């Protein structure tokens, strides 16, 4: 019996790619014969991390195929042609509406991905969703096979690496640093973060800065609009880092006093867990998967209210007892994402899949 993971693109450093590689390690450590196959493999990955999809061998009935679904791609329509038990690992697909004004390819890809997700419901023997929110998506798409919820395997050991000394030196001062990390894309609503920061800086604490870490490649029009919005507000100390090195990302987490997320759509939101790891208090909008990921920790905003967000930011930053309570609850929730715990859950799921008949 072999267990193969398949995905359109195995990228370097993104959540789906990291999860795929971590699951491969877990399977190998447990003694399973396993491999990753991808249509595109990032050249920055170590040799042997994965194999090209066209090298996938013929699969037998007892083999298991784990297909990582997160976007539109022609591979979405190849799965039904393969042998073995078919497992959909769903990372969520952003609704295409967010990209309509900004990127035609992303708009089309997301729309095609959602159509494919619905089509794959007919052939899935098993499904894994990396949040309860994603499980509800699958149910809405018509999945009637067993569905398990399994958090993303996050490489916490990487976060212990040395942060960029250059970035630390540049921003280690008496300013309050408000952080958000994630691609600069419309569903993450960076404009709402900027607005909340405007109220905080203008009316509460002028000695503050906003750091927006993330690539805006391919969504340049949205980034341009955000830059124009910052200028219209007359805001200073708003930093768009663009795509940066990992040690620089680590430095910004070390510098952060508060993590602010106003995203409208997230399938999991790994940066929230990263903020927990670095003991940065989280304030986030209660949308999509975010309440599940926070799991009763952090502070949730029930609605989009930038003035209320600014006031809450000030409370967390100035009320030591509240801050300690928030951080304590985040550390409790962080235990649920412990690698050993998640690997154990994953291997238990694999055992249940082995006992499942293909085509059921």
N, C-alpha and C positions, 0 to 999 in steps of 0.2 A: 504493500500500500504506500502510495506517495501522497503528500499534501503539497499542492502548488498554489502559490499566490499569483494572481494576474492583475495588472493594472495598465492603463494607457501610458502613463508617464511616471517613471520613478525619478523624482526630483531630489536634489540635494538640499537638506535643511528644512523642508516643509513638513507639516504635521502628518499628512498621509504617507509620505515617503518614510519618515521616521518610524511611524507605526508599523508599516509593512516590514521594515528591516528588523524592528524589535520583535515582531511576531515570528519572523524566521529564526531568530536566535533562540526564542523560547521553544520552538518546535525542535530545533536541532539539539538543544540541551536535553530535551525529553526523549531523544532517541528516534525521532521521526525522520524519514527521508523527505527532504523538502527543498524547494527552490522558488525563486521569484522570476517571473517572466513579464517583460514590459515591451510595449511598442517603441518607447523612447526611454533611454537610460542616460541620466545626467553623467557627463564625462568626468565630473569632479568626484564621483563616488569611487571607492576603491575597486580595483579589478576583481571580478568574481562576485560582486555584490548581487548581480542579477544576470539573467540571460535574455537575449532578444526573443520576442514572442514567437517569431517564425522558427525557433529552435525547440518549441514545446513538443515533447514526444506524445505519442498516442496514449490517451488515458483509459484505464480500465474501470470497470464498474465500481470496484472498491476504493479507487482513488478519490481524493477530495480536492475540489477546486474552490479556492477562496477568491472571489472577485471584488476588488476594491472599486466601489462606485461613487464617483464624486463629480463627474462632468460628462458632457456629451463626447462620444468618440466612436469610431467604427468598431472597436473591440466590443462595445456594448452589445453588438449583434452577432458576435462570434461565439459567445458563451454557449448558446443553445446547440451549437454544432459539436461541442466537446462531450467526451464521455465523463464518467465519474459523478459523484455527488456535487451538486452546485450550491455553493454558499455565497450569498450576497452580503458583503460587509459595507454597510451604507454610512458614508461620511457626510451626507447631505449635499444637496445641489441648490445653490442660490437661485431664487426665482429670477427669471430672465428680465423682469420689469426693471430691475435696478440698473441694467446695462443698456437699455434701449437708446438713451441719449448719448452714450459715451463710447461704446465699442460694439460694432456689429457682430464681430466674431464671438465675443463673449456672450452677447445676447442670444445668438443662434446656438452656441454650445450648451448654454444652460437650458434652453428650451428643449433641445434634442436630448439632453441628459435626463430630464424629467419624463419625457416620452419613453425613453429606454427603460427607466426605472419601473414604469408601469408595465411595460412589456415583459420585463424580466420576472415580474411577479408570477407569471404563468409557469416558469420553469424552475423557480427556486425551491430547493429541498430544505433549505435552512437559511436564516438571515441573522446577521449581527448588526446592531445599531450602536454607535458609540455615544449615544445619549438617549434618554427617554423621549425627548423631543423628536429625534430621528426615527425612533420606533413608531411614534404616532404618524409620521410621514408615510412610513411603509404600510401601515394599516390603511391609511387613506388611499394609497396607491393600489390596494387590492391584494396585499400579501396575506396569505392564509396559512403559510408554513410556520413552524416554530420560529419565534423571534427572540433573541437574547440581547440584553443591553450590556455592553462591555466598554469601559472607558478606554480612551486612547492610551497606549503605552508611551509614557513621556520619558525622554532620556535625562533624568535628573542629574546623573553623574556629569553630564556636560556642563551643567550650570555652576559646578564647583571650579571650573577653569578660571584662569586669570583674566580679569576684565581689562579693557584698554586703559592704560595709564594716561594716554593723551586725552581721552574723553573725560576721565575723572578729574584731571588737573584743570581742564577748561571750565568745568561747571561746578566744582566743589567750592561753594560760597554760601552766603546767608540767604539765598533765594529759595523759595519753596518750589520744588519740581513736580509738576503734574505730568503723568506719563500715560500714553496709550501706545500699544504696539499692535500692528496688524496692517495688512495691505491697505493702501489708500484707495478704497473702492466705495461706491455709493451706499451699499447696504450697511457699512460700518458707521455711517453718519458722522464723519469727522467734523462736519459743520456744526453739529449740535454740541460736540466737545468744545469747539472754538467759542461758541456762544456762551456756554457755561463758564468757560475760562475768562471771557470778557467781563462778565459780572463779578467774578471773584477778584480779578486783578483791578478792575476799575473802582469797585465799591468797597472791597474788603482788604486786599493785600497787594499793593503795587509791586512789592518785591517777590514776584513769582514768575515762573516761565512754564510754557506748555511744550512738551516734547512729543512729537508724533513720529514714531518709528515705523517705517514700512515703505515698501516699494510702491511707486505709482506708475510703473512701466505698463503701457498699454491702456491706461486710463488717464492719460495726460490732461484731457479736457476737464475732468473732475478736479484734478489737482490744481489746475489753473484757476478754476472757479473758487476753490478754497483759498488760494493765495490772494485773489481779488477780494474775497470776503474779509480776510484779515486786514487788508489795506483799507477797505471801506470802514471798518470798525476803528481804525487808527490804533490797532493793537501792536504792541512790541513784544518781543521775547516769545514768539511762536516759532518753533523749529521743526521743519520737515527734513528728516534725515535722508529720505530716499532709501535705496537698498544699501545696507552697510554690512560690515563683517560681524561675525558672531561675538568676538570679544568686545566690540563696541555696543552691541545689544546688551551684553552682560553689564557693561559699565552704566548704561542708562537705568537698568533695574537697580543697581547699587545706589544710584543717585536719587531715585524716585522717593518722594514723600507720600504720594498717593497715586493710585491707578484709577483712571476714569474711563468707563466704557459706556457709550451711548448707542451702541450698535442696535440695529433693527432686526437683523437676521444673522444668527450664528448656529451652526450645527453642533458645536462643542465649545469653542473659544479657549484654546490652549493658553493664550497669554494671561487669562484670569488665574489659571493654575500656576503659571510662572510667577505671577505677582505674589500668590500665596507662599510659594517657595522662598522668595526673597523678603518675606515679611513686610510687604507693602499693602496697606489697607486698600480694599477694593470698593468702589462705588460703581454700580452698573445698572443699566436700564433693564427692567424685568420683561424681556422679550425672548422669544424663541427658546434656545437651549440654556440661556444664561442662568435662570433660577435653578435649573437642575445641576449645572456645573458648580455653582456656588453652594448648593446643598444646605441652605440655612446659614451660611456664613456671609461675610461681606455685608454690604448694605444695598438693598434693591430700591430703585426708583420706580414707582408704580406707573408714572406717566412722564411724558417729555415736558419738563419744566426747568428751563435753564437757570432761572433765578433761584428756585428751590434747590437745584443741584449745587449751585455756588454756595448757598448757605450751609448745606449739608457738608460740603467739602471743608468749610471753615470749622464746623463742629468737630469733625473727625480729626482735623489737624491741630486743634487747640484744646480739646477735651481729652486729657490723658487717660481717664478711666474708660471713656468710650472707645478710644483707640486701642487700648489694651484688650477690651472685650472683643472688638472686631478681629484683632490679630489672633487671639486665643481660639475663636471659633473657626478662623481660616486654617489654623494649624490642625484642628480636629478634622476638618473636611479634607485636608491634604492627605491624611492617612488613607483615605479611600482610593487614592491614585498611586499608592505605593506600588512600585514595579513588581515586587514579589507577590503581592495580593492580586494584582491584575493578571499576571502570568498564570497564577493558580486558577483563577476564574476562566481564563482562556483555555487552558488545558482540560479543564472539566467540561467546557463546551465542546471541545474536540472529541472527547470521549462520548458525549451524547450524540454528536454528528455521526460518529463511526457506527453507532447502533441504529441510526436512521436509515431506512431503505430509500435508495434513489428513486425519484419519480413519485414520491408520496405526497 
